Amino acid sequence: MQVLSYTEENYLKGIFKLTIELDDKAEAGTNEIANHLGIKPASANDMLKKLKDKKLIQYERYGKSSLTKEGKKRAIEIVRKHRLWETFLHEKLAFNWDEVHEVAEQLEHIQSKKLIDKLDQFLNYPSTDPHGDPIPNAKGEWPATKKA
């Protein structure tokens, strides 16, 4: 599996949130992605092209973007790690729920599958994070109440 940069992972997670998780739609526009990530559309275009070349998204310049099967899988893994870290920080290290996001943003990029699986086990396989958002399991499946 190819290693992605933090920025590439953040794009995948952003496209996932804009399409599947929040709105349950197939595609997101370049401006919508840029606004979500707080960047300029021209910068988004450059990264979207890179993600297309890696076969993680379907994309036409200045058009709509959607995740490929592999892109969706990678995005779900990133979301899972983020939410497990938020849960750990809140439940085990007593971070306030409004403080966990920023630290989890950094920790979500750790590549060790074994660490994340152990973290999940240590937390007793939580189904939601401190914000009430669902946490997908190790197979990328969402709790029964969440469709993705």
N, C-alpha and C positions, 0 to 999 in steps of 0.2 A: 504494500500500500504506500502510495507516494506521500511524503511528508509535506504538509501545507504550511505556509507562513501564517502568523497570527492574523494578518490582514485578510488573507484568503479565507481563513476560517470565519472571521467576522462577517465577511460578505455572504458566505453560505448560510450562516446563522440568520443574518438580516433578511436574505431572500426567503428563507424558510418561514420566518415570522410574518413577513408581508404576504406571503402566498398561502401556504398551507395552514399555519397555526392560527393566525389572527382572522384572516378573511376567507379561508377555504376557497381560494381562487387559483387558477392555473399559472398565472403570470404576473410579473410586476414590471412596471416601466422603469427606465433608467433614472428619470427624475425622482420617482418615488423611492427607489433604492438609495439614490444620493441623499435625498432629504432625510431618510431614516438613519443613514450612517453619518449625517452631518458633514458631507463633502460636496464638492462640485460635480455636476454631471460629466464633465470631461474626464475627471479622475475615475469616476465610476466606469465609464466606457473602457478605459485602459484595463482595469482589473477584470471587468466582465469578459473581455476578450481572452485574457489569460485563463480564466476559469473555463471558458468554452474550449480553449486549446487542450485543457486537461480533462475534457469531457465530463465536467461536473455540472455544467449548465447548458441549456439551449439558449442561444442569443444571436440576435442580428443587431448590428450597430444602430444605436439610438432607438432600438425597438424594445420589445418585451423580453423578459428573461424568465426562465423556469428551470427548476432543478432537474437534472437527470436522475435516474434511479440511484446511481452512485453518489451524486451530489446530495440527494435527500438523506441517504444513509449517513454520510459524513456530517451533515447538519444536525441530524438527530443525536449523533454521538456527542457533538459539541454542546448541544442543549442539555443532554443528560449529565455531562460532566459539570456544567455550570450549576445546574440545580442541585446536584449532589453536594457540591462544594458549599453552596449557600446553606443547605441543610446542616452540614457539618459545622460550619462557622457559627450558625445560630444556636444549634442544639448542644454542641460540645465545647465551643470556645466562648459562648455567651456574647457573641456579637449581636447588636440590635438588628432586627429584621431589615431596617432601612440602611444598615451599614454593609450588609453582606454582598450586595451586588458588585460593588467596585472591586473587592478582593477576588470574588469568584470570576470576574472578567479576566483576571490574570491567571488564575489557577486552571481555568477551563482548557488551556492550551497544552497542559501536560500530556505527553504521548503514551504514558504507561497504562496499557489496558489492565494489567494486573493490579496496579494501584487503585484504579477506579473500581474494579470489581471488588477489591478488598474494602474500599470505602463504602460501597453499596452494602456489603455484608455487615460491616461494622455498624452502619446506621439502621440495620434490620430491614433493608429493602424498602425505603420510604416510597410512597406513591405520589406525594406532593412535597413541594419545597416550602420554606417559611412564608412565601407570598400566596400559597395555595395553588400554584401552577403545577400541572402534572409532570411527573418524572418518568420518562420511558425506561423500560427495563433493558438489560444487557443485549437483548435481541432486537431492540429498537421498537418494541411494542409499547403502546400507551396504555395507561390504566383504562378500564372499561368506560369511564365517563368521558374520555377524550378521544376524538377522532383525528388522526393525522396521516 
